[in-house]
Amino acid sequence: LRTGVIQISRGCRYGCGYCIIPRTYGQTIRYRPVAEVLADIESLPYSRYYIADESLVFTHVTDRAYANELLDTLA
């Protein structure tokens, strides 16, 4: 599989009992700047990439705003 993996944030505001993310990275989501994510994607040696981040599907207004900015930039 020749695919790059990009992580866009750390942490999670939800405290689901089965999930290790809030306990490991904290309960505040810290997003990487969109320009930094784009630079990482452009530096990949692969033509395909996978955004490994569950926060893109969260419905909180902050998460949606970031997702919209990121996806608009990638488009």
All heavy atoms as a GROMACS GRO file, in nm:
protein
  601
    1LEU      N    1   0.085  -0.118   0.000
    1LEU     CA    2   0.000   0.000   0.000
    1LEU      C    3   0.089   0.123   0.000
    1LEU      O    4   0.169   0.142   0.090
    1LEU     CB    5  -0.090  -0.003   0.123
    1LEU     CG    6  -0.186   0.113   0.138
    1LEU    CD1    7  -0.291   0.110   0.025
    1LEU    CD2    8  -0.257   0.104   0.271
    2ARG      N    9   0.077   0.203  -0.101
    2ARG     CA   10   0.158   0.325  -0.112
    2ARG      C   11   0.068   0.446  -0.091
    2ARG      O   12   0.022   0.508  -0.186
    2ARG     CB   13   0.227   0.331  -0.246
    2ARG     CG   14   0.327   0.219  -0.261
    2ARG     CD   15   0.394   0.224  -0.396
    2ARG     NE   16   0.481   0.111  -0.411
    2ARG     CZ   17   0.612   0.114  -0.386
    2ARG    NH1   18   0.668   0.224  -0.347
    2ARG    NH2   19   0.685   0.006  -0.400
    3THR      N   20   0.045   0.473   0.036
    3THR     CA   21  -0.044   0.581   0.074
    3THR      C   22   0.015   0.653   0.194
    3THR      O   23   0.060   0.590   0.288
    3THR     CB   24  -0.184   0.525   0.114
    3THR    OG1   25  -0.237   0.453   0.004
    3THR    CG2   26  -0.279   0.635   0.151
    4GLY      N   27   0.014   0.784   0.189
    4GLY     CA   28   0.060   0.863   0.303
    4GLY      C   29  -0.052   0.876   0.405
    4GLY      O   30  -0.170   0.871   0.371
    5VAL      N   31  -0.017   0.895   0.530
    5VAL     CA   32  -0.114   0.913   0.637
    5VAL      C   33  -0.091   1.050   0.700
    5VAL      O   34   0.021   1.084   0.736
    5VAL     CB   35  -0.103   0.802   0.743
    5VAL    CG1   36  -0.202   0.825   0.855
    5VAL    CG2   37  -0.124   0.666   0.680
    6ILE      N   38  -0.197   1.126   0.712
    6ILE     CA   39  -0.190   1.261   0.768
    6ILE      C   40  -0.276   1.268   0.893
    6ILE      O   41  -0.392   1.229   0.892
    6ILE     CB   42  -0.242   1.366   0.666
    6ILE    CG1   43  -0.163   1.360   0.536
    6ILE    CG2   44  -0.242   1.505   0.725
    6ILE    CD1   45  -0.020   1.400   0.548
    7GLN      N   46  -0.220   1.319   1.001
    7GLN     CA   47  -0.294   1.342   1.125
    7GLN      C   48  -0.316   1.492   1.136
    7GLN      O   49  -0.222   1.570   1.125
    7GLN     CB   50  -0.213   1.292   1.245
    7GLN     CG   51  -0.285   1.300   1.376
    7GLN     CD   52  -0.389   1.191   1.393
    7GLN    OE1   53  -0.370   1.081   1.346
    7GLN    NE2   54  -0.497   1.223   1.459
    8ILE      N   55  -0.442   1.535   1.156
    8ILE     CA   56  -0.470   1.678   1.158
    8ILE      C   57  -0.495   1.735   1.297
    8ILE      O   58  -0.496   1.857   1.314
    8ILE     CB   59  -0.589   1.713   1.068
    8ILE    CG1   60  -0.716   1.645   1.116
    8ILE    CG2   61  -0.559   1.678   0.923
    8ILE    CD1   62  -0.842   1.697   1.051
    9SER      N   63  -0.517   1.648   1.396
    9SER     CA   64  -0.544   1.700   1.530
    9SER      C   65  -0.503   1.601   1.638
    9SER      O   66  -0.474   1.486   1.610
    9SER     CB   67  -0.694   1.733   1.545
    9SER     OG   68  -0.771   1.616   1.550
   10ARG      N   69  -0.509   1.650   1.760
   10ARG     CA   70  -0.487   1.566   1.878
   10ARG      C   71  -0.595   1.601   1.978
   10ARG      O   72  -0.638   1.716   1.988
   10ARG     CB   73  -0.350   1.594   1.943
   10ARG     CG   74  -0.233   1.558   1.857
   10ARG     CD   75  -0.208   1.409   1.867
   10ARG     NE   76  -0.079   1.379   1.810
   10ARG     CZ   77  -0.056   1.275   1.735
   10ARG    NH1   78  -0.151   1.190   1.707
   10ARG    NH2   79   0.063   1.252   1.687
   11GLY      N   80  -0.637   1.502   2.055
   11GLY     CA   81  -0.735   1.524   2.160
   11GLY      C   82  -0.878   1.503   2.114
   11GLY      O   83  -0.905   1.488   1.995
   12CYS      N   84  -0.969   1.501   2.211
   12CYS     CA   85  -1.111   1.484   2.182
   12CYS      C   86  -1.192   1.535   2.300
   12CYS      O   87  -1.162   1.501   2.414
   12CYS     CB   88  -1.142   1.337   2.156
   12CYS     SG   89  -1.316   1.308   2.118
   13ARG      N   90  -1.295   1.612   2.272
   13ARG     CA   91  -1.377   1.669   2.379
   13ARG      C   92  -1.475   1.568   2.437
   13ARG      O   93  -1.533   1.590   2.542
   13ARG     CB   94  -1.449   1.795   2.331
   13ARG     CG   95  -1.560   1.771   2.236
   13ARG     CD   96  -1.634   1.899   2.196
   13ARG     NE   97  -1.549   2.006   2.150
   13ARG     CZ   98  -1.498   2.018   2.027
   13ARG    NH1   99  -1.527   1.928   1.937
   13ARG    NH2  100  -1.421   2.117   1.995
   14TYR      N  101  -1.497   1.458   2.369
   14TYR     CA  102  -1.591   1.357   2.416
   14TYR      C  103  -1.517   1.255   2.504
   14TYR      O  104  -1.402   1.225   2.481
   14TYR     CB  105  -1.658   1.287   2.298
   14TYR     CG  106  -1.727   1.387   2.207
   14TYR    CD1  107  -1.669   1.426   2.086
   14TYR    CD2  108  -1.846   1.445   2.244
   14TYR    CE1  109  -1.730   1.519   2.005
   14TYR    CE2  110  -1.909   1.538   2.163
   14TYR     CZ  111  -1.850   1.575   2.043
   14TYR     OH  112  -1.911   1.668   1.964
   15GLY      N  113  -1.584   1.206   2.602
   15GLY     CA  114  -1.519   1.114   2.696
   15GLY      C  115  -1.576   0.973   2.687
   15GLY      O  116  -1.612   0.916   2.790
   16CYS      N  117  -1.585   0.919   2.569
   16CYS     CA  118  -1.640   0.785   2.550
   16CYS      C  119  -1.556   0.684   2.630
   16CYS      O  120  -1.433   0.685   2.621
   16CYS     CB  121  -1.642   0.747   2.403
   16CYS     SG  122  -1.736   0.863   2.301
   17GLY      N  123  -1.622   0.600   2.706
   17GLY     CA  124  -1.553   0.507   2.794
   17GLY      C  125  -1.461   0.408   2.724
   17GLY      O  126  -1.364   0.361   2.782
   18TYR      N  127  -1.489   0.377   2.600
   18TYR     CA  128  -1.409   0.278   2.525
   18TYR      C  129  -1.290   0.340   2.452
   18TYR      O  130  -1.209   0.268   2.395
   18TYR     CB  131  -1.498   0.206   2.423
   18TYR     CG  132  -1.565   0.300   2.327
   18TYR    CD1  133  -1.500   0.347   2.214
   18TYR    CD2  134  -1.694   0.344   2.350
   18TYR    CE1  135  -1.560   0.434   2.126
   18TYR    CE2  136  -1.756   0.431   2.263
   18TYR     CZ  137  -1.690   0.475   2.151
   18TYR     OH  138  -1.751   0.563   2.066
   19CYS      N  139  -1.280   0.471   2.451
   19CYS     CA  140  -1.180   0.538   2.366
   19CYS      C  141  -1.060   0.586   2.448
   19CYS      O  142  -1.073   0.646   2.554
   19CYS     CB  143  -1.245   0.656   2.295
   19CYS     SG  144  -1.136   0.734   2.174
   20ILE      N  145  -0.943   0.564   2.394
   20ILE     CA  146  -0.818   0.602   2.462
   20ILE      C  147  -0.774   0.745   2.427
   20ILE      O  148  -0.691   0.803   2.497
   20ILE     CB  149  -0.706   0.500   2.424
   20ILE    CG1  150  -0.583   0.520   2.512
   20ILE    CG2  151  -0.668   0.512   2.279
   20ILE    CD1  152  -0.595   0.458   2.645
   21ILE      N  153  -0.830   0.804   2.323
   21ILE     CA  154  -0.782   0.935   2.274
   21ILE      C  155  -0.791   1.044   2.381
   21ILE      O  156  -0.691   1.113   2.405
   21ILE     CB  157  -0.853   0.974   2.144
   21ILE    CG1  158  -0.809   0.880   2.033
   21ILE    CG2  159  -0.822   1.119   2.107
   21ILE    CD1  160  -0.883   0.898   1.903
   22PRO      N  161  -0.905   1.066   2.448
   22PRO     CA  162  -0.908   1.173   2.548
   22PRO      C  163  -0.810   1.150   2.663
   22PRO      O  164  -0.750   1.245   2.713
   22PRO     CB  165  -1.052   1.173   2.600
   22PRO     CG  166  -1.131   1.100   2.498
   22PRO     CD  167  -1.037   1.005   2.432
   23ARG      N  168  -0.792   1.026   2.702
   23ARG     CA  169  -0.699   0.997   2.812
   23ARG      C  170  -0.554   1.013   2.769
   23ARG      O  171  -0.467   1.046   2.848
   23ARG     CB  172  -0.724   0.856   2.866
   23ARG     CG  173  -0.846   0.852   2.955
   23ARG     CD  174  -0.873   0.714   3.009
   23ARG     NE  175  -0.988   0.665   2.932
   23ARG     CZ  176  -1.000   0.545   2.880
   23ARG    NH1  177  -0.904   0.456   2.896
   23ARG    NH2  178  -1.105   0.511   2.812
   24THR      N  179  -0.527   0.987   2.642
   24THR     CA  180  -0.390   0.996   2.593
   24THR      C  181  -0.352   1.138   2.550
   24THR      O  182  -0.244   1.187   2.584
   24THR     CB  183  -0.371   0.901   2.474
   24THR    OG1  184  -0.406   0.769   2.515
   24THR    CG2  185  -0.228   0.901   2.424
   25TYR      N  186  -0.441   1.204   2.475
   25TYR     CA  187  -0.409   1.334   2.416
   25TYR      C  188  -0.485   1.451   2.477
   25TYR      O  189  -0.468   1.564   2.436
   25TYR     CB  190  -0.436   1.331   2.266
   25TYR     CG  191  -0.348   1.234   2.193
   25TYR    CD1  192  -0.401   1.121   2.131
   25TYR    CD2  193  -0.210   1.253   2.185
   25TYR    CE1  194  -0.320   1.032   2.064
   25TYR    CE2  195  -0.128   1.164   2.119
   25TYR     CZ  196  -0.184   1.054   2.058
   25TYR     OH  197  -0.105   0.965   1.991
   26GLY      N  198  -0.571   1.424   2.575
   26GLY     CA  199  -0.644   1.531   2.641
   26GLY      C  200  -0.784   1.550   2.584
   26GLY      O  201  -0.818   1.497   2.478
   27GLN      N  202  -0.864   1.627   2.657
   27GLN     CA  203  -1.002   1.648   2.617
   27GLN      C  204  -1.024   1.779   2.542
   27GLN      O  205  -1.137   1.825   2.530
   27GLN     CB  206  -1.094   1.639   2.738
   27GLN     CG  207  -1.109   1.496   2.786
   27GLN     CD  208  -1.220   1.482   2.886
   27GLN    OE1  209  -1.209   1.527   2.999
   27GLN    NE2  210  -1.328   1.419   2.843
   28THR      N  211  -0.918   1.839   2.494
   28THR     CA  212  -0.927   1.957   2.410
   28THR      C  213  -0.871   1.920   2.274
   28THR      O  214  -0.761   1.866   2.264
   28THR     CB  215  -0.846   2.074   2.468
   28THR    OG1  216  -0.896   2.103   2.598
   28THR    CG2  217  -0.854   2.196   2.381
   29ILE      N  218  -0.947   1.950   2.168
   29ILE     CA  219  -0.898   1.921   2.034
   29ILE      C  220  -0.805   2.034   1.991
   29ILE      O  221  -0.841   2.151   1.998
   29ILE     CB  222  -1.013   1.905   1.933
   29ILE    CG1  223  -1.101   1.786   1.973
   29ILE    CG2  224  -0.959   1.887   1.791
   29ILE    CD1  225  -1.220   1.764   1.882
   30ARG      N  226  -0.686   1.995   1.949
   30ARG     CA  227  -0.587   2.091   1.900
   30ARG      C  228  -0.562   2.060   1.753
   30ARG      O  229  -0.502   1.959   1.720
   30ARG     CB  230  -0.458   2.080   1.982
   30ARG     CG  231  -0.480   2.116   2.128
   30ARG     CD  232  -0.363   2.082   2.218
   30ARG     NE  233  -0.304   1.950   2.203
   30ARG     CZ  234  -0.356   1.837   2.252
   30ARG    NH1  235  -0.472   1.837   2.315
   30ARG    NH2  236  -0.294   1.721   2.237
   31TYR      N  237  -0.612   2.147   1.668
   31TYR     CA  238  -0.597   2.128   1.523
   31TYR      C  239  -0.464   2.184   1.474
   31TYR      O  240  -0.420   2.289   1.521
   31TYR     CB  241  -0.710   2.198   1.448
   31TYR     CG  242  -0.842   2.128   1.462
   31TYR    CD1  243  -0.941   2.178   1.544
   31TYR    CD2  244  -0.867   2.011   1.391
   31TYR    CE1  245  -1.062   2.113   1.556
   31TYR    CE2  246  -0.987   1.946   1.403
   31TYR     CZ  247  -1.085   1.997   1.485
   31TYR     OH  248  -1.204   1.932   1.497
   32ARG      N  249  -0.406   2.116   1.379
   32ARG     CA  250  -0.287   2.169   1.312
   32ARG      C  251  -0.331   2.276   1.214
   32ARG      O  252  -0.439   2.266   1.154
   32ARG     CB  253  -0.216   2.057   1.236
   32ARG     CG  254  -0.159   1.951   1.330
   32ARG     CD  255  -0.098   1.837   1.254
   32ARG     NE  256   0.013   1.883   1.173
   32ARG     CZ  257   0.054   1.823   1.063
   32ARG    NH1  258  -0.007   1.715   1.019
   32ARG    NH2  259   0.154   1.870   0.995
   33PRO      N  260  -0.251   2.378   1.192
   33PRO     CA  261  -0.287   2.478   1.092
   33PRO      C  262  -0.304   2.414   0.954
   33PRO      O  263  -0.229   2.324   0.916
   33PRO     CB  264  -0.168   2.574   1.093
   33PRO     CG  265  -0.103   2.553   1.227
   33PRO     CD  266  -0.126   2.409   1.261
   34VAL      N  267  -0.403   2.461   0.880
   34VAL     CA  268  -0.433   2.404   0.749
   34VAL      C  269  -0.312   2.412   0.657
   34VAL      O  270  -0.282   2.317   0.584
   34VAL     CB  271  -0.556   2.473   0.686
   34VAL    CG1  272  -0.575   2.432   0.541
   34VAL    CG2  273  -0.681   2.441   0.767
   35ALA      N  274  -0.239   2.522   0.661
   35ALA     CA  275  -0.120   2.536   0.575
   35ALA      C  276  -0.016   2.429   0.608
   35ALA      O  277   0.051   2.377   0.518
   35ALA     CB  278  -0.060   2.675   0.592
   36GLU      N  279  -0.003   2.393   0.734
   36GLU     CA  280   0.092   2.289   0.776
   36GLU      C  281   0.047   2.151   0.726
   36GLU      O  282   0.128   2.071   0.681
   36GLU     CB  283   0.101   2.290   0.928
   36GLU     CG  284   0.205   2.198   0.986
   36GLU     CD  285   0.210   2.208   1.137
   36GLU    OE1  286   0.238   2.318   1.189
   36GLU    OE2  287   0.184   2.106   1.203
   37VAL      N  288  -0.082   2.125   0.734
   37VAL     CA  289  -0.136   1.998   0.683
   37VAL      C  290  -0.112   1.988   0.533
   37VAL      O  291  -0.068   1.886   0.482
   37VAL     CB  292  -0.286   1.984   0.716
   37VAL    CG1  293  -0.346   1.862   0.648
   37VAL    CG2  294  -0.308   1.980   0.866
   38LEU      N  295  -0.139   2.097   0.462
   38LEU     CA  296  -0.119   2.099   0.317
   38LEU      C  297   0.028   2.076   0.282
   38LEU      O  298   0.061   2.000   0.190
   38LEU     CB  299  -0.168   2.231   0.259
   38LEU     CG  300  -0.166   2.244   0.108
   38LEU    CD1  301  -0.253   2.138   0.043
   38LEU    CD2  302  -0.212   2.382   0.068
   39ALA      N  303   0.118   2.138   0.357
   39ALA     CA  304   0.262   2.119   0.334
   39ALA      C  305   0.301   1.973   0.356
   39ALA      O  306   0.381   1.918   0.279
   39ALA     CB  307   0.343   2.211   0.425
   40ASP      N  308   0.245   1.910   0.457
   40ASP     CA  309   0.272   1.768   0.481
   40ASP      C  310   0.225   1.683   0.364
   40ASP      O  311   0.295   1.592   0.319
   40ASP     CB  312   0.204   1.720   0.609
   40ASP     CG  313   0.288   1.741   0.733
   40ASP    OD1  314   0.401   1.792   0.720
   40ASP    OD2  315   0.239   1.706   0.842
   41ILE      N  316   0.106   1.711   0.316
   41ILE     CA  317   0.051   1.635   0.203
   41ILE      C  318   0.140   1.652   0.080
   41ILE      O  319   0.172   1.556   0.011
   41ILE     CB  320  -0.094   1.678   0.174
   41ILE    CG1  321  -0.185   1.632   0.287
   41ILE    CG2  322  -0.142   1.623   0.039
   41ILE    CD1  323  -0.325   1.690   0.283
   42GLU      N  324   0.180   1.775   0.053
   42GLU     CA  325   0.264   1.802  -0.064
   42GLU      C  326   0.401   1.737  -0.053
   42GLU      O  327   0.465   1.708  -0.154
   42GLU     CB  328   0.278   1.953  -0.085
   42GLU     CG  329   0.147   2.017  -0.131
   42GLU     CD  330   0.152   2.169  -0.132
   42GLU    OE1  331   0.240   2.228  -0.066
   42GLU    OE2  332   0.065   2.227  -0.199
   43SER      N  333   0.447   1.712   0.069
   43SER     CA  334   0.580   1.652   0.087
   43SER      C  335   0.578   1.500   0.077
   43SER      O  336   0.684   1.438   0.074
   43SER     CB  337   0.638   1.693   0.223
   43SER     OG  338   0.572   1.625   0.328
   44LEU      N  339   0.460   1.441   0.074
   44LEU     CA  340   0.451   1.294   0.067
   44LEU      C  341   0.505   1.242  -0.066
   44LEU      O  342   0.482   1.303  -0.170
   44LEU     CB  343   0.306   1.249   0.083
   44LEU     CG  344   0.242   1.269   0.220
   44LEU    CD1  345   0.093   1.238   0.215
   44LEU    CD2  346   0.310   1.182   0.323
   45PRO      N  347   0.572   1.129  -0.063
   45PRO     CA  348   0.622   1.071  -0.187
   45PRO      C  349   0.513   0.993  -0.262
   45PRO      O  350   0.542   0.932  -0.364
   45PRO     CB  351   0.733   0.976  -0.138
   45PRO     CG  352   0.691   0.937  -0.002
   45PRO     CD  353   0.619   1.055   0.054
   46TYR      N  354   0.390   0.997  -0.211
   46TYR     CA  355   0.281   0.921  -0.272
   46TYR      C  356   0.178   1.016  -0.333
   46TYR      O  357   0.163   1.130  -0.289
   46TYR     CB  358   0.210   0.836  -0.166
   46TYR     CG  359   0.305   0.753  -0.084
   46TYR    CD1  360   0.328   0.782   0.049
   46TYR    CD2  361   0.373   0.645  -0.141
   46TYR    CE1  362   0.416   0.706   0.125
   46TYR    CE2  363   0.460   0.569  -0.066
   46TYR     CZ  364   0.481   0.601   0.067
   46TYR     OH  365   0.568   0.526   0.140
   47SER      N  366   0.107   0.968  -0.433
   47SER     CA  367   0.003   1.051  -0.495
   47SER      C  368  -0.130   1.039  -0.420
   47SER      O  369  -0.223   1.114  -0.448
   47SER     CB  370  -0.017   1.010  -0.641
   47SER     OG  371  -0.056   0.874  -0.648
   48ARG      N  372  -0.138   0.948  -0.325
   48ARG     CA  373  -0.260   0.930  -0.245
   48ARG      C  374  -0.226   0.946  -0.099
   48ARG      O  375  -0.116   0.918  -0.055
   48ARG     CB  376  -0.317   0.790  -0.268
   48ARG     CG  377  -0.361   0.770  -0.409
   48ARG     CD  378  -0.419   0.633  -0.426
   48ARG     NE  379  -0.452   0.617  -0.567
   48ARG     CZ  380  -0.440   0.506  -0.632
   48ARG    NH1  381  -0.398   0.397  -0.572
   48ARG    NH2  382  -0.472   0.500  -0.758
   49TYR      N  383  -0.326   0.989  -0.025
   49TYR     CA  384  -0.306   1.005   0.119
   49TYR      C  385  -0.437   0.976   0.191
   49TYR      O  386  -0.545   0.980   0.133
   49TYR     CB  387  -0.254   1.144   0.155
   49TYR     CG  388  -0.342   1.256   0.108
   49TYR    CD1  389  -0.442   1.307   0.189
   49TYR    CD2  390  -0.325   1.312  -0.018
   49TYR    CE1  391  -0.524   1.408   0.145
   49TYR    CE2  392  -0.407   1.413  -0.062
   49TYR     CZ  393  -0.506   1.461   0.020
   49TYR     OH  394  -0.587   1.561  -0.024
   50TYR      N  395  -0.425   0.948   0.318
   50TYR     CA  396  -0.537   0.915   0.404
   50TYR      C  397  -0.532   1.010   0.523
   50TYR      O  398  -0.429   1.021   0.589
   50TYR     CB  399  -0.526   0.770   0.450
   50TYR     CG  400  -0.628   0.728   0.551
   50TYR    CD1  401  -0.759   0.700   0.513
   50TYR    CD2  402  -0.595   0.715   0.684
   50TYR    CE1  403  -0.854   0.662   0.606
   50TYR    CE2  404  -0.690   0.676   0.778
   50TYR     CZ  405  -0.819   0.650   0.738
   50TYR     OH  406  -0.912   0.612   0.830
   51ILE      N  407  -0.642   1.079   0.548
   51ILE     CA  408  -0.650   1.165   0.665
   51ILE      C  409  -0.699   1.079   0.781
   51ILE      O  410  -0.815   1.039   0.785
   51ILE     CB  411  -0.743   1.286   0.641
   51ILE    CG1  412  -0.685   1.373   0.530
   51ILE    CG2  413  -0.760   1.366   0.770
   51ILE    CD1  414  -0.772   1.488   0.490
   52ALA      N  415  -0.609   1.049   0.872
   52ALA     CA  416  -0.638   0.961   0.985
   52ALA      C  417  -0.683   1.044   1.103
   52ALA      O  418  -0.607   1.072   1.194
   52ALA     CB  419  -0.514   0.880   1.021
   53ASP      N  420  -0.807   1.087   1.099
   53ASP     CA  421  -0.854   1.174   1.204
   53ASP      C  422  -1.005   1.167   1.215
   53ASP      O  423  -1.074   1.198   1.119
   53ASP     CB  424  -0.811   1.317   1.178
   53ASP     CG  425  -0.801   1.396   1.304
   53ASP    OD1  426  -0.907   1.419   1.366
   53ASP    OD2  427  -0.690   1.434   1.341
   54GLU      N  428  -1.054   1.126   1.329
   54GLU     CA  429  -1.198   1.113   1.348
   54GLU      C  430  -1.268   1.246   1.370
   54GLU      O  431  -1.389   1.256   1.354
   54GLU     CB  432  -1.228   1.019   1.465
   54GLU     CG  433  -1.173   1.063   1.597
   54GLU     CD  434  -1.023   1.045   1.611
   54GLU    OE1  435  -0.966   0.951   1.553
   54GLU    OE2  436  -0.961   1.127   1.679
   55SER      N  437  -1.196   1.352   1.402
   55SER     CA  438  -1.261   1.479   1.434
   55SER      C  439  -1.323   1.546   1.311
   55SER      O  440  -1.404   1.638   1.325
   55SER     CB  441  -1.164   1.575   1.502
   55SER     OG  442  -1.054   1.601   1.418
   56LEU      N  443  -1.289   1.503   1.191
   56LEU     CA  444  -1.351   1.560   1.071
   56LEU      C  445  -1.500   1.531   1.063
   56LEU      O  446  -1.573   1.601   0.995
   56LEU     CB  447  -1.283   1.506   0.944
   56LEU     CG  448  -1.158   1.578   0.900
   56LEU    CD1  449  -1.100   1.512   0.776
   56LEU    CD2  450  -1.182   1.724   0.875
   57VAL      N  451  -1.547   1.430   1.131
   57VAL     CA  452  -1.688   1.394   1.125
   57VAL      C  453  -1.766   1.442   1.248
   57VAL      O  454  -1.886   1.420   1.256
   57VAL     CB  455  -1.709   1.242   1.106
   57VAL    CG1  456  -1.648   1.196   0.977
   57VAL    CG2  457  -1.650   1.164   1.224
   58PHE      N  458  -1.701   1.510   1.342
   58PHE     CA  459  -1.771   1.562   1.459
   58PHE      C  460  -1.860   1.679   1.416
   58PHE      O  461  -1.833   1.748   1.318
   58PHE     CB  462  -1.673   1.610   1.565
   58PHE     CG  463  -1.597   1.499   1.633
   58PHE    CD1  464  -1.483   1.528   1.705
   58PHE    CD2  465  -1.637   1.367   1.625
   58PHE    CE1  466  -1.412   1.428   1.768
   58PHE    CE2  467  -1.568   1.266   1.688
   58PHE     CZ  468  -1.454   1.297   1.761
   59THR      N  469  -1.966   1.702   1.490
   59THR     CA  470  -2.064   1.804   1.452
   59THR      C  471  -2.051   1.936   1.527
   59THR      O  472  -2.126   2.029   1.501
   59THR     CB  473  -2.207   1.749   1.471
   59THR    OG1  474  -2.224   1.712   1.607
   59THR    CG2  475  -2.232   1.630   1.381
   60HIS      N  476  -1.959   1.945   1.620
   60HIS     CA  477  -1.938   2.071   1.693
   60HIS      C  478  -1.903   2.180   1.592
   60HIS      O  479  -1.834   2.157   1.494
   60HIS     CB  480  -1.827   2.053   1.796
   60HIS     CG  481  -1.814   2.168   1.890
   60HIS    ND1  482  -1.740   2.278   1.860
   60HIS    CD2  483  -1.867   2.190   2.014
   60HIS    CE1  484  -1.746   2.364   1.960
   60HIS    NE2  485  -1.823   2.312   2.055
   61VAL      N  486  -1.949   2.302   1.617
   61VAL     CA  487  -1.930   2.412   1.522
   61VAL      C  488  -1.781   2.436   1.492
   61VAL      O  489  -1.744   2.466   1.378
   61VAL     CB  490  -2.000   2.540   1.571
   61VAL    CG1  491  -1.937   2.593   1.698
   61VAL    CG2  492  -2.003   2.644   1.463
   62THR      N  493  -1.695   2.423   1.592
   62THR     CA  494  -1.550   2.442   1.570
   62THR      C  495  -1.495   2.335   1.478
   62THR      O  496  -1.414   2.363   1.390
   62THR     CB  497  -1.476   2.439   1.705
   62THR    OG1  498  -1.534   2.537   1.791
   62THR    CG2  499  -1.328   2.468   1.687
   63ASP      N  500  -1.538   2.210   1.499
   63ASP     CA  501  -1.491   2.100   1.416
   63ASP      C  502  -1.538   2.117   1.272
   63ASP      O  503  -1.463   2.095   1.177
   63ASP     CB  504  -1.541   1.966   1.470
   63ASP     CG  505  -1.500   1.945   1.616
   63ASP    OD1  506  -1.388   1.983   1.650
   63ASP    OD2  507  -1.582   1.892   1.692
   64ARG      N  508  -1.663   2.158   1.254
   64ARG     CA  509  -1.716   2.179   1.118
   64ARG      C  510  -1.643   2.292   1.048
   64ARG      O  511  -1.614   2.283   0.929
   64ARG     CB  512  -1.866   2.208   1.123
   64ARG     CG  513  -1.949   2.084   1.143
   64ARG     CD  514  -2.093   2.115   1.129
   64ARG     NE  515  -2.124   2.227   1.219
   64ARG     CZ  516  -2.245   2.266   1.252
   64ARG    NH1  517  -2.348   2.205   1.203
   64ARG    NH2  518  -2.264   2.366   1.335
   65ALA      N  519  -1.615   2.399   1.120
   65ALA     CA  520  -1.544   2.513   1.060
   65ALA      C  521  -1.406   2.471   1.012
   65ALA      O  522  -1.363   2.505   0.902
   65ALA     CB  523  -1.534   2.628   1.160
   66TYR      N  524  -1.334   2.396   1.095
   66TYR     CA  525  -1.201   2.349   1.056
   66TYR      C  526  -1.212   2.254   0.937
   66TYR      O  527  -1.135   2.265   0.841
   66TYR     CB  528  -1.130   2.280   1.172
   66TYR     CG  529  -0.992   2.232   1.134
   66TYR    CD1  530  -0.884   2.318   1.141
   66TYR    CD2  531  -0.972   2.103   1.087
   66TYR    CE1  532  -0.758   2.276   1.103
   66TYR    CE2  533  -0.846   2.060   1.050
   66TYR     CZ  534  -0.739   2.147   1.058
   66TYR     OH  535  -0.615   2.104   1.019
   67ALA      N  536  -1.305   2.160   0.942
   67ALA     CA  537  -1.322   2.064   0.832
   67ALA      C  538  -1.354   2.136   0.702
   67ALA      O  539  -1.297   2.104   0.597
   67ALA     CB  540  -1.433   1.964   0.866
   68ASN      N  541  -1.441   2.235   0.708
   68ASN     CA  542  -1.474   2.311   0.587
   68ASN      C  543  -1.352   2.384   0.532
   68ASN      O  544  -1.328   2.385   0.411
   68ASN     CB  545  -1.588   2.410   0.614
   68ASN     CG  546  -1.720   2.342   0.631
   68ASN    OD1  547  -1.740   2.230   0.585
   68ASN    ND2  548  -1.812   2.407   0.700
   69GLU      N  549  -1.275   2.448   0.619
   69GLU     CA  550  -1.154   2.519   0.575
   69GLU      C  551  -1.054   2.422   0.512
   69GLU      O  552  -1.000   2.448   0.405
   69GLU     CB  553  -1.090   2.592   0.692
   69GLU     CG  554  -0.963   2.667   0.652
   69GLU     CD  555  -0.892   2.730   0.769
   69GLU    OE1  556  -0.941   2.723   0.883
   69GLU    OE2  557  -0.782   2.786   0.745
   70LEU      N  558  -1.033   2.310   0.578
   70LEU     CA  559  -0.938   2.211   0.528
   70LEU      C  560  -0.984   2.154   0.394
   70LEU      O  561  -0.907   2.151   0.296
   70LEU     CB  562  -0.920   2.098   0.629
   70LEU     CG  563  -0.828   1.984   0.585
   70LEU    CD1  564  -0.685   2.033   0.567
   70LEU    CD2  565  -0.834   1.868   0.683
   71LEU      N  566  -1.108   2.112   0.386
   71LEU     CA  567  -1.158   2.051   0.263
   71LEU      C  568  -1.165   2.151   0.148
   71LEU      O  569  -1.137   2.117   0.033
   71LEU     CB  570  -1.292   1.984   0.288
   71LEU     CG  571  -1.285   1.867   0.387
   71LEU    CD1  572  -1.426   1.814   0.417
   71LEU    CD2  573  -1.195   1.757   0.338
   72ASP      N  574  -1.202   2.276   0.177
   72ASP     CA  575  -1.201   2.379   0.072
   72ASP      C  576  -1.060   2.402   0.019
   72ASP      O  577  -1.038   2.416  -0.101
   72ASP     CB  578  -1.257   2.512   0.126
   72ASP     CG  579  -1.408   2.511   0.142
   72ASP    OD1  580  -1.474   2.420   0.085
   72ASP    OD2  581  -1.460   2.600   0.211
   73THR      N  582  -0.962   2.403   0.110
   73THR     CA  583  -0.822   2.421   0.069
   73THR      C  584  -0.774   2.303  -0.016
   73THR      O  585  -0.706   2.323  -0.116
   73THR     CB  586  -0.732   2.439   0.193
   73THR    OG1  587  -0.777   2.553   0.266
   73THR    CG2  588  -0.587   2.456   0.154
   74LEU      N  589  -0.810   2.183   0.026
   74LEU     CA  590  -0.768   2.064  -0.050
   74LEU      C  591  -0.834   2.056  -0.187
   74LEU      O  592  -0.774   2.006  -0.281
   74LEU     CB  593  -0.798   1.938   0.031
   74LEU     CG  594  -0.718   1.920   0.160
   74LEU    CD1  595  -0.764   1.795   0.232
   74LEU    CD2  596  -0.570   1.916   0.132
   75ALA      N  597  -0.956   2.107  -0.196
   75ALA     CA  598  -1.027   2.103  -0.325
   75ALA      C  599  -0.956   2.192  -0.425
   75ALA      O  600  -0.947   2.164  -0.542
   75ALA     CB  601  -1.171   2.148  -0.307
   0.00000   0.00000   0.00000
